[in-house]
Amino acid sequence: MTDQPFELRATSVEEWANALETSRLQPGPTFGYQMVDGAWTCALHLAVSSDLTSDAQRLLAAELQQAISNTVNRVLYLTPVSVRSREATR
């Protein structure tokens, strides 16, 4: 973890694919947060190590989804009406 400021920038699909291949991660679930007006506020794509057991992958994804949901609520002062999770196709 670093306290250094950073600039957010979009990552292309190609950069994402290269990063996964280089780090030996595999696509995991996607979490999307939708508000009552139908607008999507954010979506996150998770990548996990294939060295983790299936149980560890599921538990990690569930814990991260809960933490992200709490953060969306705390930062945006909004409670999503829909949190959609979609497993990656491999």
mmCIF file as gemmi writes it, N, C-alpha and C atoms, coordinates in Angstrom:
data_model
loop_
_atom_site.group_PDB
_atom_site.id
_atom_site.type_symbol
_atom_site.label_atom_id
_atom_site.label_alt_id
_atom_site.label_comp_id
_atom_site.label_asym_id
_atom_site.label_entity_id
_atom_site.label_seq_id
_atom_site.pdbx_PDB_ins_code
_atom_site.Cartn_x
_atom_site.Cartn_y
_atom_site.Cartn_z
_atom_site.occupancy
_atom_site.B_iso_or_equiv
_atom_site.pdbx_formal_charge
_atom_site.auth_seq_id
_atom_site.auth_asym_id
_atom_site.pdbx_PDB_model_num
ATOM 1 N N . MET Axp A 1 ? 0.857 -1.171 0 1 0 ? 1 A 1
ATOM 2 C CA . MET Axp A 1 ? 0 0 0 1 0 ? 1 A 1
ATOM 3 C C . MET Axp A 1 ? 0.896 1.224 0 1 0 ? 1 A 1
ATOM 4 N N . THR Axp A 2 ? 0.487 2.228 -0.717 1 0 ? 2 A 1
ATOM 5 C CA . THR Axp A 2 ? 1.282 3.447 -0.794 1 0 ? 2 A 1
ATOM 6 C C . THR Axp A 2 ? 0.425 4.655 -0.491 1 0 ? 2 A 1
ATOM 7 N N . ASP Axp A 3 ? 1.06 5.663 0.076 1 0 ? 3 A 1
ATOM 8 C CA . ASP Axp A 3 ? 0.364 6.92 0.333 1 0 ? 3 A 1
ATOM 9 C C . ASP Axp A 3 ? 0.62 7.925 -0.78 1 0 ? 3 A 1
ATOM 10 N N . GLN Axp A 4 ? 1.319 7.496 -1.819 1 0 ? 4 A 1
ATOM 11 C CA . GLN Axp A 4 ? 1.636 8.378 -2.925 1 0 ? 4 A 1
ATOM 12 C C . GLN Axp A 4 ? 0.368 8.68 -3.718 1 0 ? 4 A 1
ATOM 13 N N . PRO Axp A 5 ? 0.175 9.966 -4.074 1 0 ? 5 A 1
ATOM 14 C CA . PRO Axp A 5 ? -0.987 10.292 -4.912 1 0 ? 5 A 1
ATOM 15 C C . PRO Axp A 5 ? -0.826 9.643 -6.289 1 0 ? 5 A 1
ATOM 16 N N . PHE Axp A 6 ? -1.919 9.325 -6.893 1 0 ? 6 A 1
ATOM 17 C CA . PHE Axp A 6 ? -1.873 8.742 -8.222 1 0 ? 6 A 1
ATOM 18 C C . PHE Axp A 6 ? -3 9.325 -9.058 1 0 ? 6 A 1
ATOM 19 N N . GLU Axp A 7 ? -2.819 9.24 -10.341 1 0 ? 7 A 1
ATOM 20 C CA . GLU Axp A 7 ? -3.821 9.747 -11.261 1 0 ? 7 A 1
ATOM 21 C C . GLU Axp A 7 ? -4.587 8.566 -11.835 1 0 ? 7 A 1
ATOM 22 N N . LEU Axp A 8 ? -5.903 8.647 -11.792 1 0 ? 8 A 1
ATOM 23 C CA . LEU Axp A 8 ? -6.727 7.602 -12.383 1 0 ? 8 A 1
ATOM 24 C C . LEU Axp A 8 ? -6.743 7.771 -13.889 1 0 ? 8 A 1
ATOM 25 N N . ARG Axp A 9 ? -6.601 6.679 -14.578 1 0 ? 9 A 1
ATOM 26 C CA . ARG Axp A 9 ? -6.7 6.709 -16.026 1 0 ? 9 A 1
ATOM 27 C C . ARG Axp A 9 ? -7.378 5.43 -16.479 1 0 ? 9 A 1
ATOM 28 N N . ALA Axp A 10 ? -8.001 5.515 -17.604 1 0 ? 10 A 1
ATOM 29 C CA . ALA Axp A 10 ? -8.68 4.341 -18.145 1 0 ? 10 A 1
ATOM 30 C C . ALA Axp A 10 ? -7.649 3.304 -18.581 1 0 ? 10 A 1
ATOM 31 N N . THR Axp A 11 ? -7.98 2.06 -18.358 1 0 ? 11 A 1
ATOM 32 C CA . THR Axp A 11 ? -7.154 0.956 -18.83 1 0 ? 11 A 1
ATOM 33 C C . THR Axp A 11 ? -7.88 0.304 -19.995 1 0 ? 11 A 1
ATOM 34 N N . SER Axp A 12 ? -7.176 0.121 -21.063 1 0 ? 12 A 1
ATOM 35 C CA . SER Axp A 12 ? -7.803 -0.498 -22.225 1 0 ? 12 A 1
ATOM 36 C C . SER Axp A 12 ? -7.979 -2 -21.974 1 0 ? 12 A 1
ATOM 37 N N . VAL Axp A 13 ? -8.836 -2.605 -22.746 1 0 ? 13 A 1
ATOM 38 C CA . VAL Axp A 13 ? -9.047 -4.049 -22.644 1 0 ? 13 A 1
ATOM 39 C C . VAL Axp A 13 ? -7.734 -4.781 -22.917 1 0 ? 13 A 1
ATOM 40 N N . GLU Axp A 14 ? -6.964 -4.272 -23.858 1 0 ? 14 A 1
ATOM 41 C CA . GLU Axp A 14 ? -5.68 -4.893 -24.183 1 0 ? 14 A 1
ATOM 42 C C . GLU Axp A 14 ? -4.709 -4.802 -22.998 1 0 ? 14 A 1
ATOM 43 N N . GLU Axp A 15 ? -4.663 -3.629 -22.341 1 0 ? 15 A 1
ATOM 44 C CA . GLU Axp A 15 ? -3.798 -3.487 -21.161 1 0 ? 15 A 1
ATOM 45 C C . GLU Axp A 15 ? -4.238 -4.428 -20.043 1 0 ? 15 A 1
ATOM 46 N N . TRP Axp A 16 ? -5.543 -4.535 -19.844 1 0 ? 16 A 1
ATOM 47 C CA . TRP Axp A 16 ? -6.088 -5.427 -18.815 1 0 ? 16 A 1
ATOM 48 C C . TRP Axp A 16 ? -5.689 -6.872 -19.117 1 0 ? 16 A 1
ATOM 49 N N . ALA Axp A 17 ? -5.852 -7.291 -20.352 1 0 ? 17 A 1
ATOM 50 C CA . ALA Axp A 17 ? -5.501 -8.657 -20.751 1 0 ? 17 A 1
ATOM 51 C C . ALA Axp A 17 ? -4.003 -8.91 -20.556 1 0 ? 17 A 1
ATOM 52 N N . ASN Axp A 18 ? -3.17 -7.946 -20.953 1 0 ? 18 A 1
ATOM 53 C CA . ASN Axp A 18 ? -1.723 -8.097 -20.777 1 0 ? 18 A 1
ATOM 54 C C . ASN Axp A 18 ? -1.345 -8.169 -19.305 1 0 ? 18 A 1
ATOM 55 N N . ALA Axp A 19 ? -1.977 -7.343 -18.483 1 0 ? 19 A 1
ATOM 56 C CA . ALA Axp A 19 ? -1.69 -7.354 -17.044 1 0 ? 19 A 1
ATOM 57 C C . ALA Axp A 19 ? -2.072 -8.692 -16.425 1 0 ? 19 A 1
ATOM 58 N N . LEU Axp A 20 ? -3.202 -9.244 -16.845 1 0 ? 20 A 1
ATOM 59 C CA . LEU Axp A 20 ? -3.62 -10.547 -16.323 1 0 ? 20 A 1
ATOM 60 C C . LEU Axp A 20 ? -2.628 -11.631 -16.723 1 0 ? 20 A 1
ATOM 61 N N . GLU Axp A 21 ? -2.22 -11.6 -17.982 1 0 ? 21 A 1
ATOM 62 C CA . GLU Axp A 21 ? -1.288 -12.62 -18.471 1 0 ? 21 A 1
ATOM 63 C C . GLU Axp A 21 ? 0.064 -12.497 -17.766 1 0 ? 21 A 1
ATOM 64 N N . THR Axp A 22 ? 0.559 -11.289 -17.636 1 0 ? 22 A 1
ATOM 65 C CA . THR Axp A 22 ? 1.857 -11.057 -17.008 1 0 ? 22 A 1
ATOM 66 C C . THR Axp A 22 ? 1.855 -11.474 -15.54 1 0 ? 22 A 1
ATOM 67 N N . SER Axp A 23 ? 0.773 -11.19 -14.846 1 0 ? 23 A 1
ATOM 68 C CA . SER Axp A 23 ? 0.705 -11.482 -13.413 1 0 ? 23 A 1
ATOM 69 C C . SER Axp A 23 ? 0.156 -12.872 -13.116 1 0 ? 23 A 1
ATOM 70 N N . ARG Axp A 24 ? -0.204 -13.593 -14.172 1 0 ? 24 A 1
ATOM 71 C CA . ARG Axp A 24 ? -0.774 -14.939 -14.028 1 0 ? 24 A 1
ATOM 72 C C . ARG Axp A 24 ? -2.066 -14.949 -13.202 1 0 ? 24 A 1
ATOM 73 N N . LEU Axp A 25 ? -2.861 -13.924 -13.416 1 0 ? 25 A 1
ATOM 74 C CA . LEU Axp A 25 ? -4.178 -13.865 -12.786 1 0 ? 25 A 1
ATOM 75 C C . LEU Axp A 25 ? -5.219 -14.283 -13.805 1 0 ? 25 A 1
ATOM 76 N N . GLN Axp A 26 ? -6.365 -14.725 -13.303 1 0 ? 26 A 1
ATOM 77 C CA . GLN Axp A 26 ? -7.461 -15.09 -14.19 1 0 ? 26 A 1
ATOM 78 C C . GLN Axp A 26 ? -8.662 -14.211 -13.881 1 0 ? 26 A 1
ATOM 79 N N . PRO Axp A 27 ? -9.472 -13.915 -14.892 1 0 ? 27 A 1
ATOM 80 C CA . PRO Axp A 27 ? -10.65 -13.079 -14.654 1 0 ? 27 A 1
ATOM 81 C C . PRO Axp A 27 ? -11.562 -13.704 -13.621 1 0 ? 27 A 1
ATOM 82 N N . GLY Axp A 28 ? -12.048 -12.868 -12.738 1 0 ? 28 A 1
ATOM 83 C CA . GLY Axp A 28 ? -13.009 -13.301 -11.724 1 0 ? 28 A 1
ATOM 84 C C . GLY Axp A 28 ? -14.332 -12.606 -11.983 1 0 ? 28 A 1
ATOM 85 N N . PRO Axp A 29 ? -15.14 -12.454 -10.955 1 0 ? 29 A 1
ATOM 86 C CA . PRO Axp A 29 ? -16.457 -11.837 -11.142 1 0 ? 29 A 1
ATOM 87 C C . PRO Axp A 29 ? -16.37 -10.33 -11.384 1 0 ? 29 A 1
ATOM 88 N N . THR Axp A 30 ? -17.45 -9.809 -11.938 1 0 ? 30 A 1
ATOM 89 C CA . THR Axp A 30 ? -17.628 -8.373 -12.116 1 0 ? 30 A 1
ATOM 90 C C . THR Axp A 30 ? -18.733 -7.942 -11.159 1 0 ? 30 A 1
ATOM 91 N N . PHE Axp A 31 ? -18.517 -6.829 -10.468 1 0 ? 31 A 1
ATOM 92 C CA . PHE Axp A 31 ? -19.528 -6.273 -9.571 1 0 ? 31 A 1
ATOM 93 C C . PHE Axp A 31 ? -19.997 -4.954 -10.155 1 0 ? 31 A 1
ATOM 94 N N . GLY Axp A 32 ? -21.305 -4.796 -10.365 1 0 ? 32 A 1
ATOM 95 C CA . GLY Axp A 32 ? -21.87 -3.554 -10.876 1 0 ? 32 A 1
ATOM 96 C C . GLY Axp A 32 ? -22.866 -2.988 -9.881 1 0 ? 32 A 1
ATOM 97 N N . TYR Axp A 33 ? -22.862 -1.671 -9.7 1 0 ? 33 A 1
ATOM 98 C CA . TYR Axp A 33 ? -23.716 -1.004 -8.724 1 0 ? 33 A 1
ATOM 99 C C . TYR Axp A 33 ? -24.674 -0.066 -9.431 1 0 ? 33 A 1
ATOM 100 N N . GLN Axp A 34 ? -25.969 -0.361 -9.316 1 0 ? 34 A 1
ATOM 101 C CA . GLN Axp A 34 ? -27.011 0.396 -10.007 1 0 ? 34 A 1
ATOM 102 C C . GLN Axp A 34 ? -27.874 1.112 -8.983 1 0 ? 34 A 1
ATOM 103 N N . MET Axp A 35 ? -28.214 2.354 -9.277 1 0 ? 35 A 1
ATOM 104 C CA . MET Axp A 35 ? -29.021 3.168 -8.377 1 0 ? 35 A 1
ATOM 105 C C . MET Axp A 35 ? -30.502 3.099 -8.761 1 0 ? 35 A 1
ATOM 106 N N . VAL Axp A 36 ? -31.328 3.672 -7.909 1 0 ? 36 A 1
ATOM 107 C CA . VAL Axp A 36 ? -32.775 3.594 -8.085 1 0 ? 36 A 1
ATOM 108 C C . VAL Axp A 36 ? -33.235 4.227 -9.408 1 0 ? 36 A 1
ATOM 109 N N . ASP Axp A 37 ? -32.496 5.222 -9.902 1 0 ? 37 A 1
ATOM 110 C CA . ASP Axp A 37 ? -32.882 5.867 -11.16 1 0 ? 37 A 1
ATOM 111 C C . ASP Axp A 37 ? -32.416 5.085 -12.386 1 0 ? 37 A 1
ATOM 112 N N . GLY Axp A 38 ? -31.788 3.927 -12.161 1 0 ? 38 A 1
ATOM 113 C CA . GLY Axp A 38 ? -31.328 3.083 -13.256 1 0 ? 38 A 1
ATOM 114 C C . GLY Axp A 38 ? -29.891 3.341 -13.672 1 0 ? 38 A 1
ATOM 115 N N . ALA Axp A 39 ? -29.299 4.419 -13.147 1 0 ? 39 A 1
ATOM 116 C CA . ALA Axp A 39 ? -27.92 4.757 -13.513 1 0 ? 39 A 1
ATOM 117 C C . ALA Axp A 39 ? -26.94 3.811 -12.812 1 0 ? 39 A 1
ATOM 118 N N . TRP Axp A 40 ? -25.884 3.487 -13.523 1 0 ? 40 A 1
ATOM 119 C CA . TRP Axp A 40 ? -24.809 2.685 -12.951 1 0 ? 40 A 1
ATOM 120 C C . TRP Axp A 40 ? -23.766 3.638 -12.393 1 0 ? 40 A 1
ATOM 121 N N . THR Axp A 41 ? -23.362 3.426 -11.14 1 0 ? 41 A 1
ATOM 122 C CA . THR Axp A 41 ? -22.363 4.315 -10.537 1 0 ? 41 A 1
ATOM 123 C C . THR Axp A 41 ? -20.953 3.762 -10.683 1 0 ? 41 A 1
ATOM 124 N N . CYS Axp A 42 ? -20.811 2.468 -10.677 1 0 ? 42 A 1
ATOM 125 C CA . CYS Axp A 42 ? -19.483 1.88 -10.875 1 0 ? 42 A 1
ATOM 126 C C . CYS Axp A 42 ? -19.611 0.387 -11.14 1 0 ? 42 A 1
ATOM 127 N N . ALA Axp A 43 ? -18.564 -0.126 -11.722 1 0 ? 43 A 1
ATOM 128 C CA . ALA Axp A 43 ? -18.437 -1.569 -11.924 1 0 ? 43 A 1
ATOM 129 C C . ALA Axp A 43 ? -16.972 -1.903 -11.755 1 0 ? 43 A 1
ATOM 130 N N . LEU Axp A 44 ? -16.705 -3.028 -11.159 1 0 ? 44 A 1
ATOM 131 C CA . LEU Axp A 44 ? -15.329 -3.458 -10.924 1 0 ? 44 A 1
ATOM 132 C C . LEU Axp A 44 ? -15.149 -4.867 -11.441 1 0 ? 44 A 1
ATOM 133 N N . HIS Axp A 45 ? -14.02 -5.086 -12.055 1 0 ? 45 A 1
ATOM 134 C CA . HIS Axp A 45 ? -13.681 -6.398 -12.578 1 0 ? 45 A 1
ATOM 135 C C . HIS Axp A 45 ? -12.558 -6.959 -11.713 1 0 ? 45 A 1
ATOM 136 N N . LEU Axp A 46 ? -12.771 -8.11 -11.16 1 0 ? 46 A 1
ATOM 137 C CA . LEU Axp A 46 ? -11.816 -8.729 -10.251 1 0 ? 46 A 1
ATOM 138 C C . LEU Axp A 46 ? -11.02 -9.795 -10.99 1 0 ? 46 A 1
ATOM 139 N N . ALA Axp A 47 ? -9.75 -9.877 -10.687 1 0 ? 47 A 1
ATOM 140 C CA . ALA Axp A 47 ? -8.899 -10.946 -11.203 1 0 ? 47 A 1
ATOM 141 C C . ALA Axp A 47 ? -8.258 -11.634 -10.008 1 0 ? 47 A 1
ATOM 142 N N . VAL Axp A 48 ? -8.18 -12.946 -10.065 1 0 ? 48 A 1
ATOM 143 C CA . VAL Axp A 48 ? -7.655 -13.716 -8.933 1 0 ? 48 A 1
ATOM 144 C C . VAL Axp A 48 ? -6.623 -14.729 -9.407 1 0 ? 48 A 1
ATOM 145 N N . SER Axp A 49 ? -5.818 -15.157 -8.466 1 0 ? 49 A 1
ATOM 146 C CA . SER Axp A 49 ? -4.793 -16.15 -8.77 1 0 ? 49 A 1
ATOM 147 C C . SER Axp A 49 ? -5.427 -17.525 -8.933 1 0 ? 49 A 1
ATOM 148 N N . SER Axp A 50 ? -4.99 -18.229 -9.945 1 0 ? 50 A 1
ATOM 149 C CA . SER Axp A 50 ? -5.474 -19.596 -10.133 1 0 ? 50 A 1
ATOM 150 C C . SER Axp A 50 ? -4.87 -20.534 -9.083 1 0 ? 50 A 1
ATOM 151 N N . ASP Axp A 51 ? -3.872 -20.038 -8.333 1 0 ? 51 A 1
ATOM 152 C CA . ASP Axp A 51 ? -3.284 -20.837 -7.254 1 0 ? 51 A 1
ATOM 153 C C . ASP Axp A 51 ? -4.207 -20.931 -6.04 1 0 ? 51 A 1
ATOM 154 N N . LEU Axp A 52 ? -5.192 -20.021 -5.958 1 0 ? 52 A 1
ATOM 155 C CA . LEU Axp A 52 ? -6.143 -20.063 -4.848 1 0 ? 52 A 1
ATOM 156 C C . LEU Axp A 52 ? -7.15 -21.185 -5.073 1 0 ? 52 A 1
ATOM 157 N N . THR Axp A 53 ? -7.578 -21.786 -3.994 1 0 ? 53 A 1
ATOM 158 C CA . THR Axp A 53 ? -8.62 -22.802 -4.113 1 0 ? 53 A 1
ATOM 159 C C . THR Axp A 53 ? -9.928 -22.125 -4.537 1 0 ? 53 A 1
ATOM 160 N N . SER Axp A 54 ? -10.856 -22.904 -5.044 1 0 ? 54 A 1
ATOM 161 C CA . SER Axp A 54 ? -12.164 -22.358 -5.423 1 0 ? 54 A 1
ATOM 162 C C . SER Axp A 54 ? -12.851 -21.711 -4.231 1 0 ? 54 A 1
ATOM 163 N N . ASP Axp A 55 ? -12.748 -22.354 -3.069 1 0 ? 55 A 1
ATOM 164 C CA . ASP Axp A 55 ? -13.351 -21.78 -1.861 1 0 ? 55 A 1
ATOM 165 C C . ASP Axp A 55 ? -12.711 -20.441 -1.514 1 0 ? 55 A 1
ATOM 166 N N . ALA Axp A 56 ? -11.388 -20.351 -1.599 1 0 ? 56 A 1
ATOM 167 C CA . ALA Axp A 56 ? -10.693 -19.1 -1.297 1 0 ? 56 A 1
ATOM 168 C C . ALA Axp A 56 ? -11.079 -18.014 -2.299 1 0 ? 56 A 1
ATOM 169 N N . GLN Axp A 57 ? -11.208 -18.376 -3.568 1 0 ? 57 A 1
ATOM 170 C CA . GLN Axp A 57 ? -11.615 -17.407 -4.586 1 0 ? 57 A 1
ATOM 171 C C . GLN Axp A 57 ? -13.008 -16.875 -4.296 1 0 ? 57 A 1
ATOM 172 N N . ARG Axp A 58 ? -13.93 -17.765 -3.954 1 0 ? 58 A 1
ATOM 173 C CA . ARG Axp A 58 ? -15.305 -17.345 -3.652 1 0 ? 58 A 1
ATOM 174 C C . ARG Axp A 58 ? -15.357 -16.464 -2.402 1 0 ? 58 A 1
ATOM 175 N N . LEU Axp A 59 ? -14.623 -16.855 -1.361 1 0 ? 59 A 1
ATOM 176 C CA . LEU Axp A 59 ? -14.619 -16.074 -0.126 1 0 ? 59 A 1
ATOM 177 C C . LEU Axp A 59 ? -13.999 -14.7 -0.363 1 0 ? 59 A 1
ATOM 178 N N . LEU Axp A 60 ? -12.896 -14.648 -1.086 1 0 ? 60 A 1
ATOM 179 C CA . LEU Axp A 60 ? -12.259 -13.372 -1.39 1 0 ? 60 A 1
ATOM 180 C C . LEU Axp A 60 ? -13.215 -12.472 -2.168 1 0 ? 60 A 1
ATOM 181 N N . ALA Axp A 61 ? -13.864 -13.011 -3.186 1 0 ? 61 A 1
ATOM 182 C CA . ALA Axp A 61 ? -14.809 -12.225 -3.985 1 0 ? 61 A 1
ATOM 183 C C . ALA Axp A 61 ? -15.96 -11.717 -3.12 1 0 ? 61 A 1
ATOM 184 N N . ALA Axp A 62 ? -16.487 -12.558 -2.247 1 0 ? 62 A 1
ATOM 185 C CA . ALA Axp A 62 ? -17.606 -12.149 -1.38 1 0 ? 62 A 1
ATOM 186 C C . ALA Axp A 62 ? -17.184 -11.041 -0.416 1 0 ? 62 A 1
ATOM 187 N N . GLU Axp A 63 ? -16.009 -11.176 0.182 1 0 ? 63 A 1
ATOM 188 C CA . GLU Axp A 63 ? -15.512 -10.161 1.118 1 0 ? 63 A 1
ATOM 189 C C . GLU Axp A 63 ? -15.236 -8.842 0.393 1 0 ? 63 A 1
ATOM 190 N N . LEU Axp A 64 ? -14.636 -8.915 -0.796 1 0 ? 64 A 1
ATOM 191 C CA . LEU Axp A 64 ? -14.371 -7.699 -1.562 1 0 ? 64 A 1
ATOM 192 C C . LEU Axp A 64 ? -15.67 -7.031 -1.994 1 0 ? 64 A 1
ATOM 193 N N . GLN Axp A 65 ? -16.646 -7.827 -2.408 1 0 ? 65 A 1
ATOM 194 C CA . GLN Axp A 65 ? -17.936 -7.249 -2.804 1 0 ? 65 A 1
ATOM 195 C C . GLN Axp A 65 ? -18.563 -6.506 -1.632 1 0 ? 65 A 1
ATOM 196 N N . GLN Axp A 66 ? -18.503 -7.074 -0.433 1 0 ? 66 A 1
ATOM 197 C CA . GLN Axp A 66 ? -19.069 -6.416 0.744 1 0 ? 66 A 1
ATOM 198 C C . GLN Axp A 66 ? -18.327 -5.116 1.045 1 0 ? 66 A 1
ATOM 199 N N . ALA Axp A 67 ? -16.999 -5.158 0.986 1 0 ? 67 A 1
ATOM 200 C CA . ALA Axp A 67 ? -16.202 -3.954 1.255 1 0 ? 67 A 1
ATOM 201 C C . ALA Axp A 67 ? -16.486 -2.865 0.216 1 0 ? 67 A 1
ATOM 202 N N . ILE Axp A 68 ? -16.611 -3.262 -1.047 1 0 ? 68 A 1
ATOM 203 C CA . ILE Axp A 68 ? -16.887 -2.294 -2.112 1 0 ? 68 A 1
ATOM 204 C C . ILE Axp A 68 ? -18.29 -1.714 -1.934 1 0 ? 68 A 1
ATOM 205 N N . SER Axp A 69 ? -19.252 -2.541 -1.581 1 0 ? 69 A 1
ATOM 206 C CA . SER Axp A 69 ? -20.615 -2.06 -1.34 1 0 ? 69 A 1
ATOM 207 C C . SER Axp A 69 ? -20.631 -1.039 -0.209 1 0 ? 69 A 1
ATOM 208 N N . ASN Axp A 70 ? -19.914 -1.334 0.865 1 0 ? 70 A 1
ATOM 209 C CA . ASN Axp A 70 ? -19.834 -0.398 1.993 1 0 ? 70 A 1
ATOM 210 C C . ASN Axp A 70 ? -19.197 0.918 1.562 1 0 ? 70 A 1
ATOM 211 N N . THR Axp A 71 ? -18.178 0.843 0.734 1 0 ? 71 A 1
ATOM 212 C CA . THR Axp A 71 ? -17.487 2.047 0.263 1 0 ? 71 A 1
ATOM 213 C C . THR Axp A 71 ? -18.383 2.875 -0.645 1 0 ? 71 A 1
ATOM 214 N N . VAL Axp A 72 ? -19.104 2.23 -1.56 1 0 ? 72 A 1
ATOM 215 C CA . VAL Axp A 72 ? -20.044 2.953 -2.431 1 0 ? 72 A 1
ATOM 216 C C . VAL Axp A 72 ? -21.065 3.7 -1.582 1 0 ? 72 A 1
ATOM 217 N N . ASN Axp A 73 ? -21.589 3.042 -0.571 1 0 ? 73 A 1
ATOM 218 C CA . ASN Axp A 73 ? -22.577 3.655 0.305 1 0 ? 73 A 1
ATOM 219 C C . ASN Axp A 73 ? -21.978 4.824 1.089 1 0 ? 73 A 1
ATOM 220 N N . ARG Axp A 74 ? -20.78 4.627 1.646 1 0 ? 74 A 1
ATOM 221 C CA . ARG Axp A 74 ? -20.143 5.653 2.483 1 0 ? 74 A 1
ATOM 222 C C . ARG Axp A 74 ? -19.689 6.86 1.661 1 0 ? 74 A 1
ATOM 223 N N . VAL Axp A 75 ? -19.069 6.626 0.529 1 0 ? 75 A 1
ATOM 224 C CA . VAL Axp A 75 ? -18.509 7.717 -0.274 1 0 ? 75 A 1
ATOM 225 C C . VAL Axp A 75 ? -19.584 8.486 -1.03 1 0 ? 75 A 1
ATOM 226 N N . LEU Axp A 76 ? -20.529 7.783 -1.608 1 0 ? 76 A 1
ATOM 227 C CA . LEU Axp A 76 ? -21.551 8.427 -2.44 1 0 ? 76 A 1
ATOM 228 C C . LEU Axp A 76 ? -22.831 8.743 -1.681 1 0 ? 76 A 1
ATOM 229 N N . TYR Axp A 77 ? -22.914 8.338 -0.423 1 0 ? 77 A 1
ATOM 230 C CA . TYR Axp A 77 ? -24.123 8.529 0.376 1 0 ? 77 A 1
ATOM 231 C C . TYR Axp A 77 ? -25.342 7.94 -0.32 1 0 ? 77 A 1
ATOM 232 N N . LEU Axp A 78 ? -25.119 6.854 -1.027 1 0 ? 78 A 1
ATOM 233 C CA . LEU Axp A 78 ? -26.184 6.187 -1.76 1 0 ? 78 A 1
ATOM 234 C C . LEU Axp A 78 ? -26.154 4.703 -1.449 1 0 ? 78 A 1
ATOM 235 N N . THR Axp A 79 ? -27.285 4.115 -1.422 1 0 ? 79 A 1
ATOM 236 C CA . THR Axp A 79 ? -27.363 2.677 -1.284 1 0 ? 79 A 1
ATOM 237 C C . THR Axp A 79 ? -27.816 2.108 -2.622 1 0 ? 79 A 1
ATOM 238 N N . PRO Axp A 80 ? -26.994 1.293 -3.24 1 0 ? 80 A 1
ATOM 239 C CA . PRO Axp A 80 ? -27.399 0.71 -4.526 1 0 ? 80 A 1
ATOM 240 C C . PRO Axp A 80 ? -28.67 -0.116 -4.379 1 0 ? 80 A 1
ATOM 241 N N . VAL Axp A 81 ? -29.534 -0.052 -5.364 1 0 ? 81 A 1
ATOM 242 C CA . VAL Axp A 81 ? -30.734 -0.881 -5.357 1 0 ? 81 A 1
ATOM 243 C C . VAL Axp A 81 ? -30.448 -2.225 -6.006 1 0 ? 81 A 1
ATOM 244 N N . SER Axp A 82 ? -29.359 -2.276 -6.753 1 0 ? 82 A 1
ATOM 245 C CA . SER Axp A 82 ? -29.006 -3.515 -7.426 1 0 ? 82 A 1
ATOM 246 C C . SER Axp A 82 ? -27.491 -3.657 -7.421 1 0 ? 82 A 1
ATOM 247 N N . VAL Axp A 83 ? -27.033 -4.772 -6.908 1 0 ? 83 A 1
ATOM 248 C CA . VAL Axp A 83 ? -25.617 -5.115 -6.992 1 0 ? 83 A 1
ATOM 249 C C . VAL Axp A 83 ? -25.577 -6.399 -7.79 1 0 ? 83 A 1
ATOM 250 N N . ARG Axp A 84 ? -25.021 -6.314 -8.962 1 0 ? 84 A 1
ATOM 251 C CA . ARG Axp A 84 ? -24.998 -7.479 -9.84 1 0 ? 84 A 1
ATOM 252 C C . ARG Axp A 84 ? -23.595 -8.04 -9.893 1 0 ? 84 A 1
ATOM 253 N N . SER Axp A 85 ? -23.544 -9.319 -9.766 1 0 ? 85 A 1
ATOM 254 C CA . SER Axp A 85 ? -22.266 -10.01 -9.853 1 0 ? 85 A 1
ATOM 255 C C . SER Axp A 85 ? -22.356 -11.008 -10.995 1 0 ? 85 A 1
ATOM 256 N N . ARG Axp A 86 ? -21.357 -10.988 -11.833 1 0 ? 86 A 1
ATOM 257 C CA . ARG Axp A 86 ? -21.34 -11.913 -12.968 1 0 ? 86 A 1
ATOM 258 C C . ARG Axp A 86 ? -19.995 -12.607 -12.972 1 0 ? 86 A 1
ATOM 259 N N . GLU Axp A 87 ? -20.041 -13.918 -13.024 1 0 ? 87 A 1
ATOM 260 C CA . GLU Axp A 87 ? -18.811 -14.689 -13.089 1 0 ? 87 A 1
ATOM 261 C C . GLU Axp A 87 ? -18.185 -14.56 -14.461 1 0 ? 87 A 1
ATOM 262 N N . ALA Axp A 88 ? -16.879 -14.547 -14.49 1 0 ? 88 A 1
ATOM 263 C CA . ALA Axp A 88 ? -16.168 -14.467 -15.755 1 0 ? 88 A 1
ATOM 264 C C . ALA Axp A 88 ? -16.315 -15.79 -16.497 1 0 ? 88 A 1
ATOM 265 N N . THR Axp A 89 ? -16.349 -15.696 -17.797 1 0 ? 89 A 1
ATOM 266 C CA . THR Axp A 89 ? -16.32 -16.913 -18.609 1 0 ? 89 A 1
ATOM 267 C C . THR Axp A 89 ? -14.875 -17.221 -18.928 1 0 ? 89 A 1
ATOM 268 N N . ARG Axp A 90 ? -14.48 -18.441 -18.724 1 0 ? 90 A 1
ATOM 269 C CA . ARG Axp A 90 ? -13.068 -18.804 -18.915 1 0 ? 90 A 1
ATOM 270 C C . ARG Axp A 90 ? -12.925 -19.743 -20.063 1 0 ? 90 A 1
